[in-house]
Amino acid sequence: MRRPRLLVTLVLAVLALLGATTSSASAVVHTKKGVSAANVPGANAALRDVRAGWFYTWASDNRGVSAPGVEFVPMIWGPGSVTDTELNRAKASGRTLLAFNEPDLAGQANMSVERALDLWPRLQGTGMRLSAPAVAFGGDRPGGWLDRFMSGAAARGHRVDFIPLHWYGSDFSSAAVGHLRGYLQAVYDRYRKPIWLTEYGLIDFTRPTPRYPNPREQADFVRNSTAMLQGLHFVERYAWFTLSTATSPTGLYSGSTPNASGVAYRAAR
């Protein structure tokens, strides 16, 4: 008579364990939504509060920024970061690798297409899921930096798993969401690879001093753009620029306190 009772007890214990595992797993929210972040006061608390599924720091490690359940995605920033130390650190820090930050700008990674292609086997050798280099602009242009890189990668048999993009809008009206969507669609139509929008926001760079939207304009754009991005099947992930106002006037949090845009971004899902 004891064996059936023991069997029932064991079955119930296994079911309870499975239930606990399922409950724990369901408590972790995985979303497209992410942020770029720097190690500034309040960053960890803000990252916990914003309900992002992932973040990055423009580096191969998290630079001391973290929050429970939020995935870190490492980056190899430029040619100087293509070292055994940086590549091993990236492998230890995440499963997906972002590659070369704005190689088309002199003030950023500043790389020729040929240099990027020559270094690519080192990044590919990590075995991680691998992005294309993240150009600052013109990802949809025939003959542009990204276009030449993608053609060269195909010719050399290099692997590129998805396309990261940056986008900053100088039109602060409600039309900005459509401008962003059009750019994303054009790049997807050209390469037919998943898109990660790793930097985006409203900043007018057409004048000597950058111009920023007012709080209402930015919060409206955050609300409407996130709704659009959540609905695009080819956009795997997106990240607002940036988490903290200590990094940029476009930031979502002052310390650990959200502004109107932070509240809107936190609500996106």
Buried (B, 14 or more C-beta within 10 A) or exposed (E): EEEEEEEEEEEEEEEEEEEEEEEEEEEEEEBBBBBBBBBBEBBBBBBBBBBBBBBBBBBBBBBEBBBEEBBBBBBBBBBEBBEEEBBEBBBEBBEBBBBBBBBBBEEBBBBBBEBBBBBBEBBBEBEBBBBBBBBBBBBBBEEBBBBBBBEBBEEEEBEBBBBBBBBBBBEBBEEBBEBBBEBBBEBBEBBEBBBBBBBBBBBBEEEEEBEBBEEEBBBBBBBBBBEBBBEBEBBBBBBBBBBBBBBBEBBBBBBBEBBBBBBBBBEBE
